[in-house]
Amino acid sequence: MLYRSLTSALALSLALASVAHAAQDDIDKVLGSVQVAAGQQAGDVGTVDGAVRIGAGAGVRKVHTVNGAIDTGDRVTAQALSTVNGAIVLGRDGHISGDVSAVNGGIDLGSGGEIDGRVSNVDGRIRVAAAHVAGGIATVAGDIEIGAGARIEGGIRVEKCNTGRLGWFNHCRKPRVVIGPGAVVQGTLDFRRQVDLYVSDSAQVGPIKGATPQRFSGDHP
């Protein structure tokens, strides 16, 4: 299940970070926000109960938060971005060599972005401007908006909404998925529960499973 795998991976990452001896260029904080200045180079950056801000042109390794957002300026490079209970915003022309993942938070990828890995969350909107995602997109309860000129490889997947033992998703709603003008989605669009799917007349998409697309013309459905 996507929620469990994301939560387990993030928990393991944070546990390892807490017991390891921090490298000199790593930034770790509890109860507070972290900022990496524009153009600065840093190692792993993480915080609990605080936000992370990465300035324009900065380069970092992995960025992780618990109960906080991640916000980057333009032209930022990183290995991975991950958060629990927070949104992720990647500025224009950013490059992430791994995954971008959130538990209960939206993800917004600016124009010109390059994501070499996967983009995934449990709940919250995923918006991709004219960016490239190489590893596909996955969600459970989030809306997905693939903007004009975006290119997605690896398809799109919407997982089943399973309440589980603790009833995590009693509020689970039907996601809205929009594939905008000129966008390209390579791979299968796999919908494992009901969604509202809108596909532009000028978009190119792979095979669609589990949903009937509603075609639209113009900028928005």
C-alpha positions as semicolon CSV with decimal commas, in nm:
position;residue;x (nm);y (nm);z (nm)
1;M;0,000;0,000;0,000
2;L;0,136;0,340;-0,099
3;Y;0,071;0,504;0,242
4;R;0,254;0,230;0,434
5;S;0,551;0,219;0,196
6;L;0,595;0,597;0,203
7;T;0,561;0,616;0,581
8;S;0,802;0,325;0,640
9;A;1,063;0,468;0,405
10;L;1,047;0,814;0,560
11;A;1,056;0,676;0,914
12;L;1,363;0,467;0,833
13;S;1,537;0,766;0,676
14;L;1,474;0,981;0,982
15;A;1,582;0,706;1,222
16;L;1,911;0,655;1,041
17;A;1,972;1,029;1,035
18;S;1,921;1,054;1,412
19;V;2,175;0,785;1,503
20;A;2,443;0,867;1,246
21;H;2,717;1,116;1,311
22;A;2,618;1,419;1,104
23;A;2,858;1,524;0,834
24;Q;2,994;1,874;0,866
25;D;2,778;2,002;0,582
26;D;2,455;1,833;0,696
27;I;2,179;2,041;0,856
28;D;1,949;1,868;1,108
29;K;1,707;2,043;1,340
30;V;1,418;1,966;1,574
31;L;1,142;2,219;1,648
32;G;1,232;2,483;1,397
33;S;1,272;2,576;1,034
34;V;1,585;2,539;0,823
35;Q;1,708;2,764;0,544
36;V;1,979;2,706;0,286
37;A;2,086;3,035;0,131
38;A;2,080;3,101;-0,243
39;G;2,377;2,945;-0,417
40;Q;2,490;2,753;-0,105
41;Q;2,598;2,388;-0,116
42;A;2,487;2,157;0,167
43;G;2,451;1,789;0,251
44;D;2,139;1,626;0,389
45;V;1,887;1,879;0,522
46;G;1,615;1,778;0,767
47;T;1,388;1,905;1,040
48;V;1,100;1,797;1,263
49;D;0,814;2,042;1,324
50;G;0,951;2,301;1,088
51;A;0,980;2,401;0,725
52;V;1,277;2,380;0,490
53;R;1,354;2,662;0,248
54;I;1,618;2,611;-0,021
55;G;1,730;2,931;-0,194
56;A;1,768;2,976;-0,569
57;G;2,062;2,798;-0,727
58;A;2,147;2,600;-0,412
59;G;2,258;2,238;-0,423
60;V;2,176;1,984;-0,149
61;R;2,154;1,609;-0,104
62;K;1,839;1,466;0,055
63;V;1,578;1,698;0,208
64;H;1,325;1,562;0,458
65;T;1,074;1,707;0,703
66;V;0,811;1,588;0,948
67;N;0,523;1,833;1,004
68;G;0,665;2,094;0,773
69;A;0,678;2,210;0,412
70;I;0,966;2,208;0,165
71;D;0,992;2,516;-0,056
72;T;1,269;2,570;-0,309
73;G;1,372;2,859;-0,527
74;D;1,457;2,828;-0,895
75;R;1,742;2,611;-1,030
76;V;1,779;2,405;-0,712
77;T;1,940;2,061;-0,734
78;A;1,885;1,777;-0,486
79;Q;1,889;1,400;-0,463
80;A;1,542;1,365;-0,311
81;L;1,263;1,560;-0,140
82;S;1,033;1,395;0,116
83;T;0,791;1,511;0,383
84;V;0,526;1,385;0,623
85;N;0,238;1,629;0,677
86;G;0,361;1,909;0,456
87;A;0,361;2,038;0,101
88;I;0,651;2,038;-0,147
89;V;0,706;2,323;-0,392
90;L;0,989;2,298;-0,646
91;G;1,077;2,620;-0,826
92;R;1,148;2,661;-1,194
93;D;1,426;2,462;-1,362
94;G;1,492;2,247;-1,055
95;H;1,658;1,906;-1,086
96;I;1,585;1,619;-0,848
97;S;1,788;1,307;-0,924
98;G;1,567;1,078;-0,714
99;D;1,210;1,077;-0,582
100;V;0,975;1,349;-0,463
101;S;0,731;1,213;-0,203
102;A;0,481;1,346;0,049
103;V;0,244;1,191;0,301
104;N;-0,061;1,416;0,342
105;G;0,071;1,707;0,142
106;G;0,052;1,856;-0,204
107;I;0,335;1,860;-0,457
108;D;0,390;2,148;-0,701
109;L;0,659;2,119;-0,970
110;G;0,759;2,436;-1,154
111;S;0,823;2,474;-1,526
112;G;1,146;2,334;-1,659
113;G;1,184;2,093;-1,368
114;E;1,356;1,757;-1,414
115;I;1,257;1,473;-1,179
116;D;1,457;1,159;-1,251
117;G;1,259;0,946;-1,005
118;R;0,897;0,907;-0,899
119;V;0,652;1,170;-0,774
120;S;0,404;1,034;-0,518
121;N;0,182;1,126;-0,228
122;V;-0,114;0,997;-0,031
123;D;-0,337;1,304;-0,010
124;G;-0,303;1,650;-0,162
125;R;-0,289;1,788;-0,516
126;I;-0,001;1,697;-0,745
127;R;0,058;1,971;-1,001
128;V;0,319;1,944;-1,276
129;A;0,381;2,254;-1,487
130;A;0,588;2,222;-1,807
131;A;0,823;1,981;-1,630
132;H;0,958;1,630;-1,693
133;V;0,898;1,338;-1,454
134;A;1,085;1,022;-1,552
135;G;0,957;0,777;-1,288
136;G;0,581;0,820;-1,304
137;I;0,322;0,968;-1,069
138;A;0,121;0,792;-0,797
139;T;-0,138;0,896;-0,538
140;V;-0,420;0,759;-0,328
141;A;-0,654;1,053;-0,267
142;G;-0,492;1,351;-0,437
143;D;-0,596;1,541;-0,749
144;I;-0,345;1,536;-1,034
145;E;-0,293;1,822;-1,279
146;I;-0,052;1,766;-1,567
147;G;0,003;2,110;-1,717
148;A;0,052;2,221;-2,075
149;G;0,374;2,088;-2,223
150;A;0,457;1,855;-1,933
151;R;0,609;1,514;-2,004
152;I;0,555;1,214;-1,777
153;E;0,726;0,878;-1,824
154;G;0,624;0,575;-1,622
155;G;0,252;0,647;-1,634
156;I;0,008;0,755;-1,364
157;R;-0,142;0,539;-1,092
158;V;-0,421;0,606;-0,844
159;E;-0,426;0,345;-0,568
160;K;-0,729;0,197;-0,395
161;C;-0,852;0,397;-0,099
162;N;-0,817;0,150;0,190
163;T;-0,926;0,271;0,533
164;G;-0,710;0,013;0,710
165;R;-0,724;-0,070;1,080
166;L;-0,708;0,289;1,194
167;G;-0,953;0,426;0,938
168;W;-0,701;0,660;0,774
169;F;-0,915;0,734;0,471
170;N;-1,274;0,744;0,585
171;H;-1,286;1,084;0,410
172;C;-1,139;0,945;0,086
173;R;-1,274;1,145;-0,208
174;K;-1,280;1,085;-0,581
175;P;-0,964;1,236;-0,736
176;R;-0,977;1,472;-1,033
177;V;-0,711;1,403;-1,295
178;V;-0,645;1,655;-1,573
179;I;-0,402;1,604;-1,862
180;G;-0,348;1,947;-2,017
181;P;-0,285;2,071;-2,372
182;G;0,028;1,936;-2,536
183;A;0,114;1,718;-2,236
184;V;0,262;1,374;-2,294
185;V;0,205;1,081;-2,056
186;Q;0,398;0,769;-2,155
187;G;0,308;0,440;-1,989
188;T;-0,022;0,316;-1,847
189;L;-0,270;0,542;-1,672
190;D;-0,383;0,291;-1,408
191;F;-0,684;0,392;-1,199
192;R;-0,761;0,138;-0,928
193;R;-1,068;0,326;-0,810
194;Q;-1,308;0,584;-0,951
195;V;-1,164;0,913;-1,076
196;D;-1,282;1,204;-1,287
197;L;-1,041;1,197;-1,582
198;Y;-1,012;1,487;-1,828
199;V;-0,774;1,467;-2,126
200;S;-0,701;1,752;-2,366
201;D;-0,761;1,694;-2,734
202;S;-0,396;1,783;-2,797
203;A;-0,248;1,562;-2,522
204;Q;-0,080;1,228;-2,585
205;V;-0,145;0,949;-2,335
206;G;-0,074;0,580;-2,302
207;P;-0,325;0,301;-2,234
208;I;-0,597;0,390;-1,981
209;K;-0,720;0,134;-1,727
210;G;-1,013;0,182;-1,490
211;A;-1,147;0,515;-1,619
212;T;-1,318;0,668;-1,923
213;P;-1,154;0,994;-2,032
214;Q;-1,359;1,306;-2,095
215;R;-1,200;1,500;-2,380
216;F;-1,180;1,878;-2,372
217;S;-1,047;2,161;-2,587
218;G;-0,893;2,486;-2,468
219;D;-0,675;2,541;-2,166
220;H;-0,897;2,378;-1,901
221;P;-1,188;2,132;-1,888
